[in-house]
Amino acid sequence: MKRIVVVKLVPSPDQSAALESTLVLCNEVANEVAGWAHSRGLRSRRALQVALYPMVKTRGLSAQPALHVLRKVADAYTTRQANLSNGNYGRPGSTRYTAVAGTAVKFRPHAAQPFDDRCLSWQVDSSTVSIWTTAGRMRGVRFVCAPWQRTLLAARKGETDLVYRDGLFYLYATVDEPAPEPVEPPDTAAGWLGVDLGIVNLAVTTDDDPTALDVRWSAGAVTARRKKNAAMRASFQRVGTKSAKRKLKARRRKEQRFATDINHQLSKTIVARAQRTGRGIAIEDLSGIRDRVRLARRQRTQLHSWGYAQLRAQITYKAERAGVPVAVVDPRNTSRTCSQCGYCDKANRVSQATFRCRYCQWTGHADHNAARNIAALGHRTYRAAQSTAPIAATPPTASGNVSSKPGPSRPSS
């Protein structure tokens, strides 16, 4: 399995200046190439290499860095075209779509630059790297990392990106870590740990006690922390003094680090629970959720600024390392369907926390009920994938009714 290991460089002042000038030059050339590619409509790697490789070489780049600059531009155009095709910049013909499609790709002066083994070599035992710069090959550049990162670097394979952030240099190394074969879960819905993601409760599993959900994963506590950070940021911005700006700079990415830490804790807990009990993990596919749901104004910031995709990615790679299978399911109607009888109705969701089936009258915590539906759907999805059978879109339902009208009366015993 592929993983990214981030290590911090500790260069001397001369080394730091050489690394910075290397990034600036590479991105200047990349902007020139991007402008030429946009004006002539040539976006592929091969076309750019054939047309512009000699010019890029004359700008002071060696052979491999020159190729990486050309490939970076081509890959940037490929990514932008995919975003345009997927509607991430609006519909074709819209103002935003036209503005994006009609301009050349631009790179920041300190944007990341990829290096391969010819441009960058690792001396893990001595904690140093040798890297190409515009000032020549620079050897003995120190880096610092944790012991577990050093172990992973022994299996490094692929490119390494040089990243400049907040005045510091980092290396993002791709490593190829062997993953164990996934353990086959029991052939029942109980063999899956369903995970329901939400706003009030960040994650609720089928194992959680509905009457005592862990406050660590409550968005109430998380929101209080984030509101405090936002209030401090606004206060510093209003003051506008040098001291306030210095404090603002020191707090950069603080909220992002907080959210990442919470997601790491959540994903580690969920994967450990599934591994300990020999079950698989069923999790929602929330792709495009921001475009599908309609929320109150006070909830929009919570939904749009939390890293649900990051949480899912962390669960996925940690589960792969632990040999735990993961099933990604369609979340539609999981919060409207009764996990006891399968009756689906919008009115079943009485409130954010309360679920009451209008058919069988079963009552429970709404998020816990959704987690049980996700577990059942994960079992069906996994088995369907194993047997190449069609995958059902929703959990088993006794009725196709998804309106707010009352359901049929409960049958007499």
N, C-alpha and C positions, 0 to 999 in steps of 0.2 A: 504494500500500500504506500502511496505517496504522502509525504508529510513535509511541512515547511518548518525549518528550525531557524529561529532568529537569534543572532549573536551580535553583541555590541563591539564595535571597533574602538581601540584606544590608541589613535595615531598621535605622533608627535606634531608640533605646530607645522613643521615643513611638510610632513606627510598629509596633514589635514588640508593644507593649501593645495597640494597636488591633487588630492581626491576631489576637492570642490571644483577646481578648474577643469578636471576631467568630465564631471557631470555637466558643467555649464557648456563646454564645447560640444559634447555629444548631443545635448538638447538643442543647441543652436543649429547644428547640422540637421537634426531631425526635423526642426521647423522648416528649414529650407527644402528638405526633401518632401515634406508633407504639402507645402505650397505648390511645388512643381507637380506632384502627383495629382493634386486636386485640379489644377488648371488643365492637365492633359488627360485626366480620367484613367490613369494607370495606377492600379492599387495592389497588384499581386506582388509577391516576393520576387519572383523571377523577372518580371518586367522592370521593377525598380533596380534590381541588381544589374541587369544588362545595361540599362540606360544611365544609371547614376553612380555606379561603383567607382569609376575613375575620378569623378568629381569629388566624391566623399573622401577618397584617399588623399587628394590634394589639400584637404582641410586639416591635415595633421593627424588623422586616425590611422592606426595600423589595420592590417587586413581583417582580423576577426572583429575588432570593435566596429569597423566600417560595416561589415555584414550585419552585425547586431543592430546597428542604427537603422539600416534599411528594413530589417525584419520587424523592428519595433514599430516603424511607421506603417508597414503593411498590416500588421496585426491590429493596430489602432483603428485603421479604416475598416477592417473586417468586423471588429467589435461594434463600431458605430453603425455599420450597415445592419448588423443583427438587431441592434436596439431600434433602429428605424423600422425594420420589418416587423418587429414584435409590438410596435405601437408605443414604445416607451417615450417617444417624443411627440405623441399625438398622431392624428390621422394625416395621411398624405394630403398636402395642400394647405394644412393649417399653418398659422404663423410660426409656431415653434418648430414644426417639422421642416418648413422651408428654410428657416434661419440656420438650423443645424446642418441640413443637407447641402446648403449653399456656401458653407464656409469650410476652410481647410482645418484639419486637426492641428491643435496647438499643444505644445509640451511646456511645462513649467521649467524654469532654469535649473531647478534641482530635482527634476523628476528622476525616478529610478532608472538605472541602466543595467541590463543583463550582461553577465560575463560567463564564458564557458571555461573548460579546464585549460585551454590554451592561454587564456588571459588571466586566470586566477587559479592558484593552487594552494592547497591547505597543508599546513604542518600542525596537525592536531596535537601531537605530543608536546610541542613547544608553544602551543597557543598563538601561532602566528600565521599570516597568509602572505603570499607573494602576488601582487596585483599590477596589471598594466595601468599606467597613467600617462597623461600628456607629457609628463616630465621624465618618462622612461619607466622601465620596470622597477617597481618599488618592493623591496623584500623586508621581511621582519616587521610587518605591521601587526601589532598585538591585538588580540581579541579576548573577551571574557565571556564565559557562559557557565551554566550549571552543569554538574556532573552528568545528569541524564542527557543533556544536549550533546555533551562530548561523546557519549556512547553512540548517539544517533548519527553524529557526523562521520563516524567510521563507516557507515553505510551510505554515505552521500553519493548521489547520482543525479546528474543533470546540471542545469544552469544555476547560477547564484546571482541575485540582484543586489546591487549596491544602492542603499537607500539613505537619504539625508533628511533628518527630521529633528526639528527643534535644536539645531546646532550640533547634533550628534550623528555619527555614521553607524549604519547597521548593515549586516549581510543577511539576506534571506536565502538560505540554502535548501535545495530540494533533496530530500533523502528518500531512499526506497527501503521501507521497513517491512520485514516479513510479517504477515498476519496469519493467525491460526484459522483453521477451517471452522465455519460457524457451527455451533452445536444445534442439532435438530430439536426444535421445541416440541412439546407434547401436541398431539393432533386434536386439540380442543381449543376453544376460545380462551379457556383458563390458562393456556400455555403462553399467553401474550400479555404483556404489560401495556395497557393503553395509556397514552399521554394526551391530555386535553390542554391546549394552550389558550390563554385568555388574558384579559386586561386586569380584572380584579385579582384573580389568582393566576400567576404567570404560568404555572404548570400543575395540573392535578392528575394523579395516576389512579389506576384501579385499586391500588393498595392503600391509598390514603384514607384515613378516617374522616368521613364527611363532617363529623361534628367537631373535629379538632385539626383543621388544616394547618400545616406548618407556616407560621407567620414569616419565616425567612423568604418564602417564595410568594408572599402576598404583595401585589402591586401597591397596596396601601402604604406599606412601609417603604417600598422602593420609591413610590411617588413622593412621599414626604421628604426623602433624601434629595430627590431631583428638584423639588420645589425650593428647597433650601439652597441648593447650588445655583439655581436660576436667580433667586433673590440676591445672593451675594454677587453674582455676575452683573446684574442690573445696577446694583449699588456702586460697584467699582466703575462701571461705565458712566454713571451719572457724575461721579466725582471728577474723573478725567485727569487727575494729577499723574506725575511720573511714578509716584509710589503705587497708585492704583493700577496703572498700566503694567507695572512690574509684577504686581500680584495677579493680575489677569493672565499674564503670560505664564506665570508659575502654575496656574490652575488649568492650563490648556489640556484638553482631552481627559480631564478628571472624571467627568460624567461618563465618558466612553469607557474608561478603565473600570469604573464601578459596574457598569452594565455587563462588561465582558467577564468580570470576576463573578458576578451573580450567575451568569450563564454557565460558567465553568463549574461552579458549585452544583447547580441544578443538574447538568448533564452527567457529572461524576456520580451523583447520588442515584440518578435513574439507572445508569448503566450498571453500577455496582449492585443495585437491587435486582435487576433482571439476571445478571450473571450468577448471583448467589442462589437464586431460585430456579435456575435453568430454564428461563423463559425468553421469548423474543420481545422486541419493542415495537409497538405500533404507534406511529406519530402522524400528525396531520400534515398535509401538503398545503401550506398557506400561500403558495405562489399567487400573486395578483389579488391578495385579500384587500389591499388598500383601495383597489378599484371596484370591488364587489360590495363591500359593506357600507352601510350608512350609520353614522354614529353621532351622538351628541357632541357639541363643540368641545366640552371639557374632556372628552375621551379621545379626541383625534390626536392630540399630541402624544398621549401614552401609546397609542397604536402605531403611529407613524415613526416614532423615535426609538422604539425598542427593537433589539436585534433578534427577531424570531428566526430569521434565516440563519443567523450565527448560532443560535441555540440548537437548531436542527442539525447543522453541520457538525457541531461539537458532539452531539449525541451519536451521529452516524460514525465519525472516525473513532471515537472511543469505544463504541460497540464493536466495530471491526477489529480493533486491537484486542478486545476481550473475547472475540469469537461469538458474539451475540448477534443473531439475525435481526435486521430492521426492516419493517414494512411501512412504506409511506402510503397513506390512504387519502381518499377524497373526503373532506370534512363536511360536505353538504348534508344537512338534515340530521347530523349526529346529535345536535343539541335539542332537536324537536322530537326525536324518536324515543319511545319508552324501551329501556333495556330489558324490561321484564316480559312484555307481551309483543313488542315490536310495532305498536300503534304510533303513527307519525302525524302530528298536528302542531301547527304553530302555537296554538293556545296551550299546549302542554307546558310550555315554559312560562310559569306564572310570574316569576321575577328573575333577577339575575342569579339568585342563589337557590331558588325553589323550583323543582320540577314535580308536576302532578299530572299523571296520565288521565286523560278524559275518558279512557275506555275501561281500564282495570283499576283506576283510582290509586295506583301505587305512587307514593310520594318519596322523594329523596333529594339529595343535593344535585343541582343541575349540572355542575362541572363533573361530578363523580359519575353521574349517569352518562354524560357524553364520553367520558374516558372508557366506560364499559362498552359502549357502542363502538368506539374506535378499536378496542381490543378484539371484538368480534369481527369487525371488518378487516383488521390486520390479519387475522387467522385466515379468512376467506381469500384475501388478496395474495397472501403468501402461498397458499395451496393452489390457487389458480395459476400463479406464475410457475409453480413446480410442475403442474400438469398441462400447462399452456391452454387452460380452459378460459373462457371469457370471464372477466372480472366484473362483478356487480358494482354499480355505482354507489349504492346506499346500503345501510344495514337492513336486515330482514324487517319488513313492515307488514302489518296485518291489514293496512289500508293505505291507499295512495293519497289520502286526504292530507294536504299540507296547508289548508286554509285555516282561518281563525274561528270557523264555525264549530259548535259543539259536536263531539263525536257521538257514535251510537251508544245507547244505554248498555250497561253491563249485562251480559246474559244471566238469567236467573239460574241458581244452582238447583 
